[in-house]
Amino acid sequence: MAATPGLEHSRKAFGWAARDKSGVLSPFDFTRRETGEKDVAIKVLFCGICHSDLHNIKSEWGQSIYPLVPGHEIAGEVVEVGSKVEKYKVGDRVGVGCMVNSCRSCNSCDENLENYCSKMVLTYGAKDIDGSITQGGYSDLVVVDEHFVISIPDGLSLEAAAPLLCAGITVYSPLQYFGIGKPGLHVGVVGLGGLGHMAVKFAKAFGAKVTVISTSPNKKKEAIEHLGADKFLVSRNQEELEAAKGTMDGIIDTVSAVHSLVPLIDLLKTGGKLVIVGLPDHPLELPIFPILARKSVAGSCIGGIKETQEMINYAAKYDIQPDIEIIPVDYVNTAMERLLKADVKYRFVIDIGKTLKRSS
């Protein structure tokens, strides 16, 4: 039994972990804490694969702690609750997103923005308050404080709910906060991957006009006919870029590769907002002159627990679901290779419940 770095717990757990910067995942025995009085123990049934998982297993942001069990798009069933848990009971359908703790007392936490708390604890690869290193949802079980658990409505399947806990809230939150997804407004969505396709779906549900901005012309039919985008713009086509200058109220930029921001800023109207939610592994250049026309460049990172619950409820009510490819856990390394090539429409979801098995 391998100890969780920093602290040995008593509860046995099993998952798939990366051991070094190669990022190769393999079976891993480790430990979880016992269910505390405010904790919920969750049997993991599905876990989405986020692009940040790929960055983290290879330590491309330089912060990874090995062994590392990824996964922060977790959906499953409550199997045990602590004595003081009020919101959940055994058998409830629940999820866990990108964070599992915060200070609960700062201004951000008081405003239901735990995601911006300076002491926010990530679901995996972070030091928790007890000194242990958190491990994620490519595993059979997670134990989480009830405050950070999301209730999944009956009308939403667990496999569809899983990617919403990161990809969904990551685009829902800025569309709402910056007010760029309202009826009658024109919003651009840069990149048509796990985040981008959800941005299109939410923005259309909110009543906005949506233009997908992509380097790949072959995604046009998919964007318009399947996802419901109004227009498609090839970002390498200078004539198309020129014709669209100054036409957009806002843009959600989901691209995780290094790219130029200037062409996107040029697409904005005066007063327009470019919101970056992708996470490139190198800094992006931001020249000042293009933003002098009262154009804003901002960022957004997931969302607070209250807003995440609102997003899940909204998705269930209006049948907004990610397009997913369900895979067995032993396919995960191939899935990572495909994700690197953007060869997925649009989110891998691991069937943990049926395929995560110990070999002995």
C-alpha positions in Angstrom: 0.0 0.0 0.0 1.5 3.3 -1.1 1.1 6.2 1.4 -0.5 9.4 0.3 2.4 11.9 0.3 2.5 13.8 3.5 0.2 11.5 5.6 -0.8 7.9 5.9 -4.5 7.4 6.0 -6.3 4.2 7.1 -8.8 3.8 4.3 -7.7 1.8 1.3 -8.3 3.3 -2.2 -7.4 2.4 -5.7 -7.0 4.4 -8.9 -4.7 5.2 -11.8 -1.7 7.5 -11.2 1.2 9.1 -13.0 4.5 8.5 -11.3 6.7 11.0 -13.1 6.8 13.6 -15.9 6.3 11.0 -18.6 2.6 11.3 -17.6 2.1 7.6 -18.1 -0.8 6.4 -15.9 -0.9 3.0 -14.2 -2.8 1.2 -11.4 -2.1 2.6 -7.9 -3.0 1.6 -4.4 -3.2 4.5 -2.0 -5.2 5.7 1.0 -8.0 8.1 1.8 -9.1 9.6 5.1 -11.9 8.2 7.0 -15.3 10.0 6.7 -15.2 12.9 9.1 -18.3 14.4 10.8 -18.9 16.9 7.9 -17.6 14.6 5.2 -19.3 12.7 2.4 -17.7 9.5 1.0 -18.5 9.1 -2.7 -18.2 6.0 -4.8 -16.8 7.3 -8.1 -18.8 6.1 -11.1 -17.6 8.5 -13.8 -14.8 10.9 -14.2 -14.2 13.3 -17.1 -10.8 14.0 -18.6 -9.9 17.7 -18.5 -7.1 19.2 -20.6 -5.5 20.3 -17.3 -5.2 16.7 -16.4 -2.8 16.3 -19.3 -0.8 19.3 -18.2 -0.6 18.1 -14.7 0.4 14.4 -15.2 3.4 15.8 -17.2 4.1 18.6 -14.8 4.0 21.1 -17.6 3.0 23.8 -15.1 5.9 22.7 -12.8 3.8 22.1 -9.7 2.9 18.4 -9.9 3.5 16.1 -6.9 4.0 12.4 -7.7 2.4 9.9 -7.5 -0.6 11.9 -8.9 -4.1 10.6 -9.4 -5.8 13.1 -11.8 -9.5 13.8 -12.2 -11.7 16.7 -11.1 -14.9 16.0 -13.0 -16.3 13.4 -10.6 -19.8 12.0 -10.6 -21.0 9.2 -8.4 -23.1 8.0 -5.4 -22.9 8.8 -1.7 -21.9 5.7 0.2 -21.3 7.2 3.7 -22.0 10.5 5.5 -20.5 12.0 8.6 -22.6 12.5 11.7 -23.0 16.3 11.1 -23.7 16.2 7.4 -27.0 17.9 6.6 -27.3 18.1 2.8 -26.7 14.5 1.7 -27.6 10.9 2.5 -26.5 7.5 1.3 -27.6 6.9 -2.2 -27.7 10.5 -3.4 -26.3 11.3 -6.9 -23.5 13.8 -6.5 -20.4 15.3 -8.1 -17.1 16.9 -7.1 -15.4 19.5 -9.3 -12.1 21.3 -9.2 -11.8 22.0 -5.5 -12.4 20.2 -2.2 -11.6 22.9 0.4 -11.0 26.6 1.1 -10.6 28.8 4.2 -14.3 29.5 4.4 -13.8 32.9 6.1 -12.2 35.3 3.6 -14.0 37.8 1.4 -14.0 35.4 -1.6 -15.5 32.6 0.5 -18.1 34.9 2.0 -19.2 35.8 -1.5 -19.5 32.2 -2.6 -16.3 32.5 -4.7 -14.3 29.8 -3.0 -12.5 29.2 -6.3 -10.7 32.5 -5.7 -9.8 31.8 -2.1 -6.0 32.1 -1.5 -6.2 28.8 0.5 -8.4 27.0 -2.0 -7.5 23.3 -2.1 -7.6 21.6 -5.6 -9.2 18.2 -5.9 -5.9 16.6 -6.8 -2.2 17.4 -6.5 -2.6 20.0 -3.7 -1.8 20.0 0.0 -5.0 19.6 2.1 -5.6 21.1 5.5 -4.5 17.8 7.2 -1.2 17.8 5.4 -2.0 15.1 2.9 -1.8 15.6 -0.8 -5.2 15.4 -2.5 -5.8 12.7 -5.1 -8.5 12.9 -7.8 -11.3 11.0 -9.4 -9.5 8.4 -11.6 -10.1 6.3 -8.5 -12.8 4.3 -6.8 -13.6 6.6 -3.9 -13.3 10.2 -2.8 -14.0 11.7 0.6 -15.0 15.4 0.5 -16.4 18.0 2.9 -20.2 18.3 2.1 -19.8 22.0 1.3 -17.8 21.1 -1.8 -20.2 18.4 -3.0 -22.6 19.1 -5.8 -26.1 17.6 -6.0 -26.8 16.1 -9.5 -30.5 16.4 -10.5 -32.3 13.2 -11.5 -32.9 14.5 -15.0 -29.2 14.6 -15.8 -27.1 11.4 -16.3 -24.0 11.0 -14.2 -21.8 10.6 -17.2 -23.1 13.8 -18.7 -22.9 15.7 -15.4 -19.2 14.9 -14.9 -17.7 17.3 -17.5 -20.0 20.0 -16.4 -18.2 20.2 -13.1 -15.2 21.8 -14.8 -15.9 22.4 -18.5 -19.4 23.5 -17.9 -18.8 25.9 -15.0 -15.6 27.3 -16.6 -17.7 28.8 -19.4 -21.0 29.3 -17.7 -19.5 31.5 -15.0 -17.8 34.2 -17.3 -20.8 34.3 -19.6 -22.9 35.2 -16.6 -20.5 37.4 -14.7 -19.3 39.5 -17.6 -22.8 39.7 -19.1 -21.7 38.6 -22.5 -24.2 35.8 -23.1 -27.4 37.8 -22.9 -30.1 37.8 -25.5 -29.3 40.0 -28.4 -25.5 40.1 -27.8 -22.9 38.6 -30.1 -20.4 36.3 -28.4 -17.4 34.6 -30.0 -16.1 31.3 -28.8 -12.5 30.6 -29.6 -11.7 26.9 -29.9 -14.1 24.0 -30.3 -13.0 21.5 -27.7 -14.3 20.4 -24.3 -14.7 24.0 -23.1 -15.7 25.6 -26.4 -18.5 23.3 -27.3 -20.1 23.9 -23.9 -19.6 27.7 -24.3 -21.6 27.4 -27.5 -24.4 25.4 -25.9 -24.7 27.7 -22.9 -24.5 30.9 -24.9 -27.2 29.8 -27.3 -29.4 28.7 -24.4 -29.0 32.2 -22.9 -30.2 33.7 -26.2 -27.0 35.1 -27.6 -25.8 35.1 -31.2 -22.7 32.8 -31.3 -19.7 32.8 -33.7 -17.2 30.0 -33.4 -13.6 31.0 -34.0 -11.3 28.2 -35.0 -8.1 27.4 -36.9 -9.8 24.4 -38.4 -12.2 25.0 -41.4 -13.4 21.4 -41.2 -15.2 22.2 -37.9 -17.6 24.6 -39.5 -20.4 22.1 -40.3 -20.1 20.6 -36.9 -20.3 24.0 -35.2 -23.3 25.2 -37.1 -25.4 22.1 -37.8 -24.7 20.1 -34.6 -23.9 22.6 -31.9 -26.2 25.4 -33.2 -23.6 28.2 -33.7 -24.8 31.1 -35.9 -21.5 31.7 -37.7 -18.0 30.2 -38.1 -14.8 32.2 -38.5 -11.5 30.7 -39.6 -8.9 32.5 -37.5 -6.2 32.0 -40.2 -8.3 33.6 -42.8 -7.4 37.3 -42.9 -10.4 38.3 -45.1 -12.8 36.7 -42.7 -11.1 38.4 -39.7 -11.1 41.8 -41.4 -14.8 41.5 -42.2 -15.7 40.6 -38.6 -13.7 43.4 -36.9 -15.7 45.3 -34.3 -18.7 43.0 -34.4 -18.6 41.1 -31.1 -19.7 42.1 -27.6 -17.6 39.4 -25.9 -15.4 36.5 -26.6 -14.7 33.4 -24.5 -11.2 32.2 -25.4 -10.9 28.5 -24.5 -7.6 27.7 -26.2 -4.8 26.1 -24.1 -2.1 26.6 -26.8 0.0 29.8 -27.1 -1.7 32.1 -29.5 -2.0 35.8 -30.5 -4.7 37.8 -28.7 -4.6 40.9 -31.0 -6.8 39.4 -33.7 -9.4 38.5 -31.1 -9.3 41.9 -29.5 -9.8 43.4 -32.9 -13.1 41.5 -33.3 -14.5 43.2 -30.2 -16.8 46.2 -30.3 -15.8 49.3 -28.3 -16.3 48.2 -24.7 -16.1 44.5 -25.6 -14.7 41.9 -23.3 -12.2 39.1 -24.1 -12.3 36.5 -21.3 -9.6 33.9 -21.2 -10.4 30.5 -19.7 -7.8 28.4 -21.5 -4.5 27.7 -19.7 -1.5 27.9 -22.0 1.8 26.6 -20.6 3.6 29.8 -21.6 2.6 33.5 -21.1 0.6 35.2 -23.8 1.6 38.6 -25.1 -0.8 41.5 -24.6 0.0 44.7 -26.5 -1.6 47.8 -25.1 -2.7 49.7 -28.1 -5.5 47.3 -29.2 -7.2 47.6 -25.8 -7.2 51.4 -25.7 -10.7 51.5 -27.3 -12.1 50.6 -23.9 -11.7 46.9 -24.6 -11.1 44.6 -21.7 -9.0 41.4 -21.4 -10.0 39.4 -18.4 -9.7 35.9 -17.0 -12.0 33.5 -15.2 -11.4 30.3 -13.3 -14.2 27.7 -12.8 -16.8 29.0 -10.4 -17.9 28.9 -6.8 -19.9 26.1 -5.3 -23.2 28.0 -5.3 -22.8 29.0 -8.9 -21.7 25.4 -9.9 -24.9 24.1 -8.4 -26.9 26.7 -10.3 -25.2 25.7 -13.5 -25.9 22.0 -13.0 -29.5 22.7 -12.2 -29.8 24.9 -15.3 -28.2 22.3 -17.5 -30.7 19.7 -16.2 -33.7 21.9 -16.7 -32.8 22.9 -20.3 -31.1 19.6 -21.3 -27.7 21.1 -21.9 -25.3 18.2 -22.0 -21.7 17.8 -23.2 -20.9 15.5 -26.1 -18.9 12.7 -24.6 -17.0 9.6 -25.5 -17.1 7.0 -22.7 -14.0 5.0 -22.2 -12.7 2.2 -19.9 -10.0 3.2 -17.5 -7.3 1.1 -19.2 -7.8 3.3 -22.3 -6.8 6.4 -20.4 -3.2 6.7 -21.8 -4.5 6.4 -25.3 -7.1 9.0 -24.5 -4.4 11.4 -23.3 -2.6 10.9 -26.6 -5.7 11.6 -28.5 -6.5 14.6 -26.4 -3.1 16.1 -27.2 -4.1 15.8 -30.9 -7.6 17.3 -30.2 -9.0 13.9 -31.4 -12.1 13.8 -29.3 -15.7 15.1 -29.6 -15.6 16.7 -27.1 -14.9 15.1 -23.7 -13.6 11.8 -22.6 -15.4 10.3 -19.6 -14.0 7.3 -17.8 -16.5 4.7 -16.8 -14.9 4.2 -13.4 -17.7 2.1 -11.9 -17.6 -0.6 -14.5 -14.0 -0.7 -15.5 -11.8 0.2 -12.6 -10.7 -3.1 -11.2 -7.8 -4.3 -9.2 -5.8 -7.0 -11.0 -5.4 -9.0 -7.8 
